[in-house]
Amino acid sequence: MKFRLACLSLVFGLSSLAFAKLPLPNDALGKIEAALDHCARVNPKGAPAYQEKKKILVQGASGEEVTKARSSKEYQDAYDQATAELGQEPVEQTAKTCAAALKGD
């Protein structure tokens, strides 16, 4: 569990960077966006901030590039896997980790 929470914290560190185009592999994008979407569900007050992180993550890429990446099998498989793993974590602990990650910005 601590490993998954550490990974979630790492995801926030990566997602705070502004990327030009989409230099991330589709699977990495899927994992990061799954974590951000999960955090928006368990910490609804922070949902706008998590959505903003998703926008920053794909900043510089065209809408077509983002759509293509999100529709890829690699993205979808990674997104589904990360969502399933995060769904197994205690909601209270995950909400605390998500909220703390926002405070660290």
MOWOHU-V841852 format. One record per residue. N is the residue number from 1. SS is DSSP state (hx for helix, st for strand, lp for the rest). PSI is psi as a letter, one per 40 degrees, with the letter a starting at -180 (none if undefined). Layout:
((N	SS	PSI) (N	SS	PSI))
This chain:
((1	lp	d) (2	hx	d) (3	hx	d) (4	hx	d) (5	hx	d) (6	hx	d) (7	hx	d) (8	hx	d) (9	hx	d) (10	hx	d) (11	hx	d) (12	hx	d) (13	hx	d) (14	hx	d) (15	hx	e) (16	lp	e) (17	lp	i) (18	lp	h) (19	lp	i) (20	lp	h) (21	lp	a) (22	lp	g) (23	lp	e) (24	lp	i) (25	lp	i) (26	hx	d) (27	hx	d) (28	hx	d) (29	hx	d) (30	hx	d) (31	hx	d) (32	hx	d) (33	hx	d) (34	hx	d) (35	hx	d) (36	hx	d) (37	hx	d) (38	hx	d) (39	hx	d) (40	hx	d) (41	hx	d) (42	hx	e) (43	lp	g) (44	hx	d) (45	hx	d) (46	hx	e) (47	hx	d) (48	hx	d) (49	hx	d) (50	hx	d) (51	hx	d) (52	hx	d) (53	hx	d) (54	hx	d) (55	hx	d) (56	hx	d) (57	hx	d) (58	lp	e) (59	lp	h) (60	lp	e) (61	lp	i) (62	lp	i) (63	hx	d) (64	hx	d) (65	hx	d) (66	hx	d) (67	hx	d) (68	hx	d) (69	hx	d) (70	hx	d) (71	lp	e) (72	lp	i) (73	hx	d) (74	hx	d) (75	hx	d) (76	hx	d) (77	hx	d) (78	hx	d) (79	hx	d) (80	hx	d) (81	hx	d) (82	hx	d) (83	hx	d) (84	hx	d) (85	hx	d) (86	hx	d) (87	hx	e) (88	lp	e) (89	lp	i) (90	lp	h) (91	hx	d) (92	hx	d) (93	hx	d) (94	hx	d) (95	hx	d) (96	hx	d) (97	hx	d) (98	hx	d) (99	hx	d) (100	hx	d) (101	hx	d) (102	hx	d) (103	hx	d) (104	lp	e) (105	lp	none))
